[in-house]
Amino acid sequence: MKKIRLQLTRLDGELWLDADDPPTDAEKALLDARLAAYEKDPEAGSSWEEVEARHERHWQKRLGGLEG
């Protein structure tokens, strides 16, 4: 949970959510559902490191052929 809070703080510092464009009711419901699922089983998801590694592998495959 600490990593999630730190990441949200970092994102908030980058103004990831424009005050002029608040989340919709559907987005709020989705966030609430995801938070409830996390609180029920925090080990079910991926760590930030795992997500970053997957993201890096994905883009290396997609962009690898564009080099040179």
PDB file of N, CA, C and O in Angstrom:
ATOM      1  N   MET A   1       0.830  -1.190   0.000  1.00  0.00           N
ATOM      2  CA  MET A   1       0.000   0.000   0.000  1.00  0.00           C
ATOM      3  C   MET A   1       0.875   1.254   0.000  1.00  0.00           C
ATOM      4  O   MET A   1       0.521   2.264  -0.608  1.00  0.00           O
ATOM      5  N   LYS A   2       2.013   1.183   0.682  1.00  0.00           N
ATOM      6  CA  LYS A   2       2.908   2.339   0.742  1.00  0.00           C
ATOM      7  C   LYS A   2       3.400   2.718  -0.653  1.00  0.00           C
ATOM      8  O   LYS A   2       3.461   3.901  -0.989  1.00  0.00           O
ATOM      9  N   LYS A   3       3.754   1.711  -1.473  1.00  0.00           N
ATOM     10  CA  LYS A   3       4.225   1.995  -2.829  1.00  0.00           C
ATOM     11  C   LYS A   3       3.138   2.663  -3.660  1.00  0.00           C
ATOM     12  O   LYS A   3       3.410   3.571  -4.445  1.00  0.00           O
ATOM     13  N   ILE A   4       1.916   2.208  -3.479  1.00  0.00           N
ATOM     14  CA  ILE A   4       0.802   2.787  -4.224  1.00  0.00           C
ATOM     15  C   ILE A   4       0.610   4.247  -3.828  1.00  0.00           C
ATOM     16  O   ILE A   4       0.432   5.114  -4.683  1.00  0.00           O
ATOM     17  N   ARG A   5       0.648   4.508  -2.533  1.00  0.00           N
ATOM     18  CA  ARG A   5       0.490   5.891  -2.071  1.00  0.00           C
ATOM     19  C   ARG A   5       1.613   6.775  -2.590  1.00  0.00           C
ATOM     20  O   ARG A   5       1.373   7.907  -3.008  1.00  0.00           O
ATOM     21  N   LEU A   6       2.835   6.262  -2.566  1.00  0.00           N
ATOM     22  CA  LEU A   6       3.958   7.042  -3.078  1.00  0.00           C
ATOM     23  C   LEU A   6       3.785   7.342  -4.561  1.00  0.00           C
ATOM     24  O   LEU A   6       4.058   8.454  -5.014  1.00  0.00           O
ATOM     25  N   GLN A   7       3.331   6.346  -5.310  1.00  0.00           N
ATOM     26  CA  GLN A   7       3.129   6.550  -6.747  1.00  0.00           C
ATOM     27  C   GLN A   7       2.011   7.558  -7.005  1.00  0.00           C
ATOM     28  O   GLN A   7       2.139   8.414  -7.880  1.00  0.00           O
ATOM     29  N   LEU A   8       0.922   7.462  -6.253  1.00  0.00           N
ATOM     30  CA  LEU A   8      -0.166   8.419  -6.418  1.00  0.00           C
ATOM     31  C   LEU A   8       0.282   9.827  -6.056  1.00  0.00           C
ATOM     32  O   LEU A   8      -0.106  10.797  -6.708  1.00  0.00           O
ATOM     33  N   THR A   9       1.102   9.936  -5.014  1.00  0.00           N
ATOM     34  CA  THR A   9       1.641  11.241  -4.637  1.00  0.00           C
ATOM     35  C   THR A   9       2.495  11.803  -5.760  1.00  0.00           C
ATOM     36  O   THR A   9       2.405  12.988  -6.080  1.00  0.00           O
ATOM     37  N   ARG A  10       3.324  10.954  -6.360  1.00  0.00           N
ATOM     38  CA  ARG A  10       4.163  11.400  -7.473  1.00  0.00           C
ATOM     39  C   ARG A  10       3.291  11.865  -8.637  1.00  0.00           C
ATOM     40  O   ARG A  10       3.531  12.922  -9.220  1.00  0.00           O
ATOM     41  N   LEU A  11       2.286  11.071  -8.966  1.00  0.00           N
ATOM     42  CA  LEU A  11       1.393  11.438 -10.062  1.00  0.00           C
ATOM     43  C   LEU A  11       0.642  12.728  -9.760  1.00  0.00           C
ATOM     44  O   LEU A  11       0.477  13.578 -10.635  1.00  0.00           O
ATOM     45  N   ASP A  12       0.191  12.869  -8.527  1.00  0.00           N
ATOM     46  CA  ASP A  12      -0.533  14.072  -8.141  1.00  0.00           C
ATOM     47  C   ASP A  12       0.367  15.290  -8.260  1.00  0.00           C
ATOM     48  O   ASP A  12      -0.080  16.370  -8.647  1.00  0.00           O
ATOM     49  N   GLY A  13       1.630  15.109  -7.925  1.00  0.00           N
ATOM     50  CA  GLY A  13       2.588  16.197  -8.057  1.00  0.00           C
ATOM     51  C   GLY A  13       2.785  16.612  -9.502  1.00  0.00           C
ATOM     52  O   GLY A  13       3.184  17.744  -9.776  1.00  0.00           O
ATOM     53  N   GLU A  14       2.510  15.709 -10.423  1.00  0.00           N
ATOM     54  CA  GLU A  14       2.626  15.994 -11.854  1.00  0.00           C
ATOM     55  C   GLU A  14       1.298  16.469 -12.443  1.00  0.00           C
ATOM     56  O   GLU A  14       1.149  16.593 -13.659  1.00  0.00           O
ATOM     57  N   LEU A  15       0.342  16.731 -11.558  1.00  0.00           N
ATOM     58  CA  LEU A  15      -0.980  17.201 -11.981  1.00  0.00           C
ATOM     59  C   LEU A  15      -1.620  16.271 -13.009  1.00  0.00           C
ATOM     60  O   LEU A  15      -2.104  16.717 -14.049  1.00  0.00           O
ATOM     61  N   TRP A  16      -1.615  14.966 -12.704  1.00  0.00           N
ATOM     62  CA  TRP A  16      -2.159  13.972 -13.623  1.00  0.00           C
ATOM     63  C   TRP A  16      -3.663  14.105 -13.792  1.00  0.00           C
ATOM     64  O   TRP A  16      -4.227  13.622 -14.774  1.00  0.00           O
ATOM     65  N   LEU A  17      -4.311  14.758 -12.839  1.00  0.00           N
ATOM     66  CA  LEU A  17      -5.754  14.938 -12.940  1.00  0.00           C
ATOM     67  C   LEU A  17      -6.036  16.429 -12.991  1.00  0.00           C
ATOM     68  O   LEU A  17      -5.846  17.137 -12.001  1.00  0.00           O
ATOM     69  N   ASP A  18      -6.478  16.895 -14.114  1.00  0.00           N
ATOM     70  CA  ASP A  18      -6.780  18.311 -14.305  1.00  0.00           C
ATOM     71  C   ASP A  18      -8.017  18.677 -13.484  1.00  0.00           C
ATOM     72  O   ASP A  18      -9.054  18.022 -13.588  1.00  0.00           O
ATOM     73  N   ALA A  19      -7.902  19.707 -12.682  1.00  0.00           N
ATOM     74  CA  ALA A  19      -9.009  20.137 -11.837  1.00  0.00           C
ATOM     75  C   ALA A  19     -10.228  20.533 -12.666  1.00  0.00           C
ATOM     76  O   ALA A  19     -11.354  20.466 -12.173  1.00  0.00           O
ATOM     77  N   ASP A  20     -10.024  20.940 -13.901  1.00  0.00           N
ATOM     78  CA  ASP A  20     -11.133  21.316 -14.769  1.00  0.00           C
ATOM     79  C   ASP A  20     -11.803  20.106 -15.411  1.00  0.00           C
ATOM     80  O   ASP A  20     -12.829  20.242 -16.077  1.00  0.00           O
ATOM     81  N   ASP A  21     -11.233  18.939 -15.216  1.00  0.00           N
ATOM     82  CA  ASP A  21     -11.755  17.715 -15.816  1.00  0.00           C
ATOM     83  C   ASP A  21     -11.834  16.636 -14.738  1.00  0.00           C
ATOM     84  O   ASP A  21     -11.053  15.685 -14.761  1.00  0.00           O
ATOM     85  N   PRO A  22     -12.771  16.773 -13.791  1.00  0.00           N
ATOM     86  CA  PRO A  22     -12.855  15.806 -12.693  1.00  0.00           C
ATOM     87  C   PRO A  22     -13.279  14.431 -13.203  1.00  0.00           C
ATOM     88  O   PRO A  22     -13.865  14.317 -14.280  1.00  0.00           O
ATOM     89  N   PRO A  23     -12.982  13.382 -12.424  1.00  0.00           N
ATOM     90  CA  PRO A  23     -13.367  12.034 -12.855  1.00  0.00           C
ATOM     91  C   PRO A  23     -14.890  11.906 -12.942  1.00  0.00           C
ATOM     92  O   PRO A  23     -15.637  12.525 -12.184  1.00  0.00           O
ATOM     93  N   THR A  24     -15.308  11.095 -13.880  1.00  0.00           N
ATOM     94  CA  THR A  24     -16.742  10.834 -14.043  1.00  0.00           C
ATOM     95  C   THR A  24     -17.198   9.881 -12.946  1.00  0.00           C
ATOM     96  O   THR A  24     -16.376   9.300 -12.238  1.00  0.00           O
ATOM     97  N   ASP A  25     -18.505   9.723 -12.808  1.00  0.00           N
ATOM     98  CA  ASP A  25     -19.038   8.771 -11.831  1.00  0.00           C
ATOM     99  C   ASP A  25     -18.568   7.357 -12.156  1.00  0.00           C
ATOM    100  O   ASP A  25     -18.275   6.577 -11.251  1.00  0.00           O
ATOM    101  N   ALA A  26     -18.496   7.024 -13.443  1.00  0.00           N
ATOM    102  CA  ALA A  26     -18.033   5.691 -13.849  1.00  0.00           C
ATOM    103  C   ALA A  26     -16.567   5.492 -13.468  1.00  0.00           C
ATOM    104  O   ALA A  26     -16.187   4.416 -13.008  1.00  0.00           O
ATOM    105  N   GLU A  27     -15.745   6.524 -13.655  1.00  0.00           N
ATOM    106  CA  GLU A  27     -14.330   6.425 -13.280  1.00  0.00           C
ATOM    107  C   GLU A  27     -14.173   6.292 -11.771  1.00  0.00           C
ATOM    108  O   GLU A  27     -13.336   5.525 -11.296  1.00  0.00           O
ATOM    109  N   LYS A  28     -14.975   7.036 -11.018  1.00  0.00           N
ATOM    110  CA  LYS A  28     -14.936   6.932  -9.557  1.00  0.00           C
ATOM    111  C   LYS A  28     -15.337   5.527  -9.110  1.00  0.00           C
ATOM    112  O   LYS A  28     -14.716   4.954  -8.214  1.00  0.00           O
ATOM    113  N   ALA A  29     -16.375   4.976  -9.736  1.00  0.00           N
ATOM    114  CA  ALA A  29     -16.830   3.625  -9.391  1.00  0.00           C
ATOM    115  C   ALA A  29     -15.745   2.599  -9.699  1.00  0.00           C
ATOM    116  O   ALA A  29     -15.528   1.673  -8.918  1.00  0.00           O
ATOM    117  N   LEU A  30     -15.067   2.758 -10.823  1.00  0.00           N
ATOM    118  CA  LEU A  30     -13.985   1.846 -11.186  1.00  0.00           C
ATOM    119  C   LEU A  30     -12.842   1.932 -10.172  1.00  0.00           C
ATOM    120  O   LEU A  30     -12.312   0.906  -9.747  1.00  0.00           O
ATOM    121  N   LEU A  31     -12.464   3.148  -9.787  1.00  0.00           N
ATOM    122  CA  LEU A  31     -11.413   3.315  -8.780  1.00  0.00           C
ATOM    123  C   LEU A  31     -11.818   2.685  -7.454  1.00  0.00           C
ATOM    124  O   LEU A  31     -11.009   2.014  -6.813  1.00  0.00           O
ATOM    125  N   ASP A  32     -13.066   2.896  -7.039  1.00  0.00           N
ATOM    126  CA  ASP A  32     -13.553   2.306  -5.793  1.00  0.00           C
ATOM    127  C   ASP A  32     -13.517   0.781  -5.853  1.00  0.00           C
ATOM    128  O   ASP A  32     -13.124   0.131  -4.885  1.00  0.00           O
ATOM    129  N   ALA A  33     -13.925   0.211  -6.984  1.00  0.00           N
ATOM    130  CA  ALA A  33     -13.926  -1.245  -7.140  1.00  0.00           C
ATOM    131  C   ALA A  33     -12.509  -1.802  -7.107  1.00  0.00           C
ATOM    132  O   ALA A  33     -12.257  -2.831  -6.480  1.00  0.00           O
ATOM    133  N   ARG A  34     -11.594  -1.129  -7.775  1.00  0.00           N
ATOM    134  CA  ARG A  34     -10.206  -1.597  -7.789  1.00  0.00           C
ATOM    135  C   ARG A  34      -9.573  -1.489  -6.409  1.00  0.00           C
ATOM    136  O   ARG A  34      -8.822  -2.376  -6.004  1.00  0.00           O
ATOM    137  N   LEU A  35      -9.866  -0.415  -5.682  1.00  0.00           N
ATOM    138  CA  LEU A  35      -9.331  -0.262  -4.334  1.00  0.00           C
ATOM    139  C   LEU A  35      -9.896  -1.334  -3.411  1.00  0.00           C
ATOM    140  O   LEU A  35      -9.165  -1.893  -2.593  1.00  0.00           O
ATOM    141  N   ALA A  36     -11.186  -1.626  -3.531  1.00  0.00           N
ATOM    142  CA  ALA A  36     -11.806  -2.670  -2.717  1.00  0.00           C
ATOM    143  C   ALA A  36     -11.176  -4.029  -3.013  1.00  0.00           C
ATOM    144  O   ALA A  36     -10.919  -4.805  -2.093  1.00  0.00           O
ATOM    145  N   ALA A  37     -10.925  -4.322  -4.286  1.00  0.00           N
ATOM    146  CA  ALA A  37     -10.288  -5.590  -4.656  1.00  0.00           C
ATOM    147  C   ALA A  37      -8.885  -5.669  -4.077  1.00  0.00           C
ATOM    148  O   ALA A  37      -8.467  -6.723  -3.598  1.00  0.00           O
ATOM    149  N   TYR A  38      -8.160  -4.565  -4.119  1.00  0.00           N
ATOM    150  CA  TYR A  38      -6.805  -4.541  -3.553  1.00  0.00           C
ATOM    151  C   TYR A  38      -6.850  -4.762  -2.047  1.00  0.00           C
ATOM    152  O   TYR A  38      -6.058  -5.535  -1.509  1.00  0.00           O
ATOM    153  N   GLU A  39      -7.768  -4.092  -1.369  1.00  0.00           N
ATOM    154  CA  GLU A  39      -7.862  -4.238   0.082  1.00  0.00           C
ATOM    155  C   GLU A  39      -8.245  -5.661   0.467  1.00  0.00           C
ATOM    156  O   GLU A  39      -7.818  -6.154   1.512  1.00  0.00           O
ATOM    157  N   LYS A  40      -9.043  -6.324  -0.362  1.00  0.00           N
ATOM    158  CA  LYS A  40      -9.450  -7.706  -0.099  1.00  0.00           C
ATOM    159  C   LYS A  40      -8.271  -8.662  -0.263  1.00  0.00           C
ATOM    160  O   LYS A  40      -8.122  -9.597   0.524  1.00  0.00           O
ATOM    161  N   ASP A  41      -7.426  -8.438  -1.282  1.00  0.00           N
ATOM    162  CA  ASP A  41      -6.294  -9.327  -1.550  1.00  0.00           C
ATOM    163  C   ASP A  41      -5.136  -8.537  -2.155  1.00  0.00           C
ATOM    164  O   ASP A  41      -4.964  -8.522  -3.374  1.00  0.00           O
ATOM    165  N   PRO A  42      -4.336  -7.878  -1.302  1.00  0.00           N
ATOM    166  CA  PRO A  42      -3.253  -7.025  -1.812  1.00  0.00           C
ATOM    167  C   PRO A  42      -2.173  -7.778  -2.582  1.00  0.00           C
ATOM    168  O   PRO A  42      -1.423  -7.162  -3.338  1.00  0.00           O
ATOM    169  N   GLU A  43      -2.078  -9.068  -2.411  1.00  0.00           N
ATOM    170  CA  GLU A  43      -1.050  -9.848  -3.105  1.00  0.00           C
ATOM    171  C   GLU A  43      -1.495 -10.293  -4.498  1.00  0.00           C
ATOM    172  O   GLU A  43      -0.701 -10.877  -5.236  1.00  0.00           O
ATOM    173  N   ALA A  44      -2.736 -10.031  -4.866  1.00  0.00           N
ATOM    174  CA  ALA A  44      -3.265 -10.508  -6.148  1.00  0.00           C
ATOM    175  C   ALA A  44      -2.705  -9.746  -7.340  1.00  0.00           C
ATOM    176  O   ALA A  44      -2.647 -10.290  -8.443  1.00  0.00           O
ATOM    177  N   GLY A  45      -2.303  -8.532  -7.147  1.00  0.00           N
ATOM    178  CA  GLY A  45      -1.837  -7.716  -8.260  1.00  0.00           C
ATOM    179  C   GLY A  45      -0.345  -7.828  -8.479  1.00  0.00           C
ATOM    180  O   GLY A  45       0.335  -8.632  -7.842  1.00  0.00           O
ATOM    181  N   SER A  46       0.151  -7.016  -9.384  1.00  0.00           N
ATOM    182  CA  SER A  46       1.576  -6.972  -9.712  1.00  0.00           C
ATOM    183  C   SER A  46       2.247  -5.835  -8.958  1.00  0.00           C
ATOM    184  O   SER A  46       1.633  -4.805  -8.681  1.00  0.00           O
ATOM    185  N   SER A  47       3.507  -6.038  -8.634  1.00  0.00           N
ATOM    186  CA  SER A  47       4.275  -4.960  -8.014  1.00  0.00           C
ATOM    187  C   SER A  47       4.587  -3.911  -9.073  1.00  0.00           C
ATOM    188  O   SER A  47       4.488  -4.181 -10.270  1.00  0.00           O
ATOM    189  N   TRP A  48       4.959  -2.731  -8.637  1.00  0.00           N
ATOM    190  CA  TRP A  48       5.319  -1.666  -9.569  1.00  0.00           C
ATOM    191  C   TRP A  48       6.495  -2.111 -10.436  1.00  0.00           C
ATOM    192  O   TRP A  48       6.535  -1.815 -11.631  1.00  0.00           O
ATOM    193  N   GLU A  49       7.445  -2.818  -9.840  1.00  0.00           N
ATOM    194  CA  GLU A  49       8.609  -3.295 -10.588  1.00  0.00           C
ATOM    195  C   GLU A  49       8.199  -4.270 -11.687  1.00  0.00           C
ATOM    196  O   GLU A  49       8.739  -4.223 -12.792  1.00  0.00           O
ATOM    197  N   GLU A  50       7.240  -5.160 -11.386  1.00  0.00           N
ATOM    198  CA  GLU A  50       6.759  -6.108 -12.394  1.00  0.00           C
ATOM    199  C   GLU A  50       6.054  -5.383 -13.548  1.00  0.00           C
ATOM    200  O   GLU A  50       6.234  -5.733 -14.714  1.00  0.00           O
ATOM    201  N   VAL A  51       5.268  -4.390 -13.213  1.00  0.00           N
ATOM    202  CA  VAL A  51       4.564  -3.619 -14.241  1.00  0.00           C
ATOM    203  C   VAL A  51       5.566  -2.886 -15.126  1.00  0.00           C
ATOM    204  O   VAL A  51       5.438  -2.891 -16.350  1.00  0.00           O
ATOM    205  N   GLU A  52       6.561  -2.257 -14.509  1.00  0.00           N
ATOM    206  CA  GLU A  52       7.585  -1.550 -15.286  1.00  0.00           C
ATOM    207  C   GLU A  52       8.334  -2.496 -16.213  1.00  0.00           C
ATOM    208  O   GLU A  52       8.590  -2.165 -17.370  1.00  0.00           O
ATOM    209  N   ALA A  53       8.687  -3.683 -15.701  1.00  0.00           N
ATOM    210  CA  ALA A  53       9.421  -4.653 -16.514  1.00  0.00           C
ATOM    211  C   ALA A  53       8.572  -5.118 -17.703  1.00  0.00           C
ATOM    212  O   ALA A  53       9.083  -5.233 -18.817  1.00  0.00           O
ATOM    213  N   ARG A  54       7.291  -5.384 -17.477  1.00  0.00           N
ATOM    214  CA  ARG A  54       6.387  -5.783 -18.568  1.00  0.00           C
ATOM    215  C   ARG A  54       6.276  -4.676 -19.606  1.00  0.00           C
ATOM    216  O   ARG A  54       6.317  -4.930 -20.810  1.00  0.00           O
ATOM    217  N   HIS A  55       6.138  -3.477 -19.138  1.00  0.00           N
ATOM    218  CA  HIS A  55       6.032  -2.318 -20.031  1.00  0.00           C
ATOM    219  C   HIS A  55       7.295  -2.191 -20.874  1.00  0.00           C
ATOM    220  O   HIS A  55       7.217  -1.984 -22.085  1.00  0.00           O
ATOM    221  N   GLU A  56       8.439  -2.312 -20.249  1.00  0.00           N
ATOM    222  CA  GLU A  56       9.719  -2.199 -20.961  1.00  0.00           C
ATOM    223  C   GLU A  56       9.854  -3.297 -22.019  1.00  0.00           C
ATOM    224  O   GLU A  56      10.252  -3.019 -23.151  1.00  0.00           O
ATOM    225  N   ARG A  57       9.522  -4.550 -21.657  1.00  0.00           N
ATOM    226  CA  ARG A  57       9.596  -5.660 -22.623  1.00  0.00           C
ATOM    227  C   ARG A  57       8.652  -5.424 -23.795  1.00  0.00           C
ATOM    228  O   ARG A  57       9.014  -5.644 -24.951  1.00  0.00           O
ATOM    229  N   HIS A  58       7.457  -4.983 -23.491  1.00  0.00           N
ATOM    230  CA  HIS A  58       6.460  -4.730 -24.533  1.00  0.00           C
ATOM    231  C   HIS A  58       6.985  -3.725 -25.552  1.00  0.00           C
ATOM    232  O   HIS A  58       6.907  -3.961 -26.758  1.00  0.00           O
ATOM    233  N   TRP A  59       7.519  -2.610 -25.071  1.00  0.00           N
ATOM    234  CA  TRP A  59       7.966  -1.561 -25.985  1.00  0.00           C
ATOM    235  C   TRP A  59       9.276  -1.898 -26.667  1.00  0.00           C
ATOM    236  O   TRP A  59       9.536  -1.425 -27.774  1.00  0.00           O
ATOM    237  N   GLN A  60      10.100  -2.702 -26.033  1.00  0.00           N
ATOM    238  CA  GLN A  60      11.324  -3.146 -26.711  1.00  0.00           C
ATOM    239  C   GLN A  60      10.962  -4.007 -27.914  1.00  0.00           C
ATOM    240  O   GLN A  60      11.574  -3.884 -28.975  1.00  0.00           O
ATOM    241  N   LYS A  61       9.966  -4.880 -27.753  1.00  0.00           N
ATOM    242  CA  LYS A  61       9.520  -5.718 -28.870  1.00  0.00           C
ATOM    243  C   LYS A  61       8.940  -4.861 -29.990  1.00  0.00           C
ATOM    244  O   LYS A  61       9.239  -5.081 -31.164  1.00  0.00           O
ATOM    245  N   ARG A  62       8.125  -3.903 -29.633  1.00  0.00           N
ATOM    246  CA  ARG A  62       7.458  -3.067 -30.638  1.00  0.00           C
ATOM    247  C   ARG A  62       8.408  -2.112 -31.338  1.00  0.00           C
ATOM    248  O   ARG A  62       8.293  -1.888 -32.542  1.00  0.00           O
ATOM    249  N   LEU A  63       9.340  -1.554 -30.592  1.00  0.00           N
ATOM    250  CA  LEU A  63      10.213  -0.526 -31.152  1.00  0.00           C
ATOM    251  C   LEU A  63      11.590  -1.045 -31.530  1.00  0.00           C
ATOM    252  O   LEU A  63      12.368  -0.333 -32.165  1.00  0.00           O
ATOM    253  N   GLY A  64      11.897  -2.271 -31.149  1.00  0.00           N
ATOM    254  CA  GLY A  64      13.216  -2.824 -31.420  1.00  0.00           C
ATOM    255  C   GLY A  64      13.580  -2.829 -32.886  1.00  0.00           C
ATOM    256  O   GLY A  64      14.737  -2.587 -33.230  1.00  0.00           O
ATOM    257  N   GLY A  65      12.632  -3.097 -33.755  1.00  0.00           N
ATOM    258  CA  GLY A  65      12.902  -3.134 -35.183  1.00  0.00           C
ATOM    259  C   GLY A  65      13.056  -1.767 -35.826  1.00  0.00           C
ATOM    260  O   GLY A  65      13.431  -1.670 -36.995  1.00  0.00           O
ATOM    261  N   LEU A  66      12.772  -0.718 -35.082  1.00  0.00           N
ATOM    262  CA  LEU A  66      12.857   0.632 -35.640  1.00  0.00           C
ATOM    263  C   LEU A  66      14.244   1.236 -35.516  1.00  0.00           C
ATOM    264  O   LEU A  66      14.533   2.268 -36.121  1.00  0.00           O
ATOM    265  N   GLU A  67      15.101   0.598 -34.733  1.00  0.00           N
ATOM    266  CA  GLU A  67      16.453   1.137 -34.540  1.00  0.00           C
ATOM    267  C   GLU A  67      17.314   0.828 -35.756  1.00  0.00           C
ATOM    268  O   GLU A  67      17.154  -0.206 -36.405  1.00  0.00           O
ATOM    269  N   GLY A  68      18.230   1.747 -36.050  1.00  0.00           N
ATOM    270  CA  GLY A  68      19.214   1.515 -37.109  1.00  0.00           C
ATOM    271  C   GLY A  68      18.650   1.760 -38.425  1.00  0.00           C
ATOM    272  O   GLY A  68      19.343   1.612 -39.432  1.00  0.00           O
TER     273      GLY A  68
END
